[in-house]
Amino acid sequence: QLQASGGGVVQTGGSLRLSCATSGRTSSIGGLGWFRQAPGKEREFVAAIRWADRNTRYGDSVKGRATVSRDNVKNTNYLQINNLKPEDTAVYYCAATQSRPIYSSMARQDLYDYWGQGTQVTVSS
């Protein structure tokens, strides 16, 4: 199971750290991704981390502003986004894959087997 949290209302230029707690068969997870969906828009890739070597990939919209990480002890994954912009407003989802994704596939939504509920992030201008 995946449980995303940490959303809220933030002012433009602020920072936010989202958490995604994993439970159950965490040993079978090969990677974890973050996606977001704004009202009226398609869900888009934000970031992903491959568990074996912590290799990461970021979407163009957050590149340079986001950091994805994981805490093995807490079985929790984090997405930190700095310098938030109003266009970052969306529902953010975490998802897990049992595969060991190569870099080029980490952004594919169909790669991910399990999805958590979303957490709302609102950036006020």
N, C-alpha and C positions, 0 to 999 in steps of 0.2 A: 504494500500500500504506500501511497505517496500523499503527503500532507503539506501543502504550501501555505506559508504564512508570511507576515511582515509587511503586507500592503498598507496603504494609507494615503493621506493627503499630504503632499509635500510642495513647497514653493519652488518655482523655477530656480535652478542653480543648486538646489539641495541634493542630498544623497539618500539612498535607501538601500537596505540590505534585506533581500528576500531569503527565506529559508524553505527548504524542502526536506522534510523528515521522511526517511524510508524505513519500512518495517516489513517483516516477513522474510522471504527468501532473498535477502540482500546479497548473498554470495553469488547469485546468478546474474547480477546486474553487470552489464558491460559498459554502460555509459548513461549519462543523464543529461537531458536537454531542457532548455527553457524556451518557451514560446509565449507570444502575447497576441491578443486580439482586441483591437479597438472597435468601437461601435461602427457598424457599417462597413468594416474592412475584414479582409481575410486574415486568418491566423498566420503569423510570421515567426520565423526563427530569430531567436535572440542570442543564445549561447549554448554551448555544450561542453561537457568534459568526459573524457574517456577514463574509466576507472583504473585500468591497468597501469597506465603511465602518466595519468593526469594531463594528457594532451588536451588542449582546448581549441575551440573555434568560436568566433563571434560573428554576429550579423553586422552588416555594414552600418545599420542604424545606431548601433551602440559601440562600435569598435573604437577603442581608445578611451571609453568612458565606463566600461563594464569589466568586472572580474568575476569569474566563476570558480568556485573552489569546493572542496569537500573535507569533511571531518570524519575520519574513519571511526573514531571512538564513539562519536555521537550518532553515527549513521545519518548525518545531515549534510545537505549540500546548500551552498549559498550563491546568491547572485547579487553582487553589489553594483549599483549604477550610480555614478557621480554626475554632477552637472546636468541634472534632470531638466528636460524640456517639456513643454505642454504636449508635444507629439509622442512623448513616452507614456501618456495616459492610455491605459489598457488593462484588461484582465490578463494576469500573468499565470502561466501554467508550467508545472514541471512534469517531465515525462521520463520514463526509464526504458532502456532497451536491454534485452538479454544478449544481443550480439556484441561483438567487439568492433565498433564501427571504425572504418577508415575515415580519414579527414574529410574526404569529398562527400561522404554520406551522412555526416553528423547533423546536417541541417534538414534532412528529409523527415517529414512528419510521419511517413509510413514506416520509418525505421523503428519507431518507439512502440513498445508493447503495452505499457501501462501509463495511465495519465492520472494526475491528481486533480482535485478541484482547483479552481483558480483563486487568485487573490487580487483584489482591485488595487491598482495604483492610479492615483489622480494627481497630476502636476498642475498646480494653479499658477497662473501668470500674474 
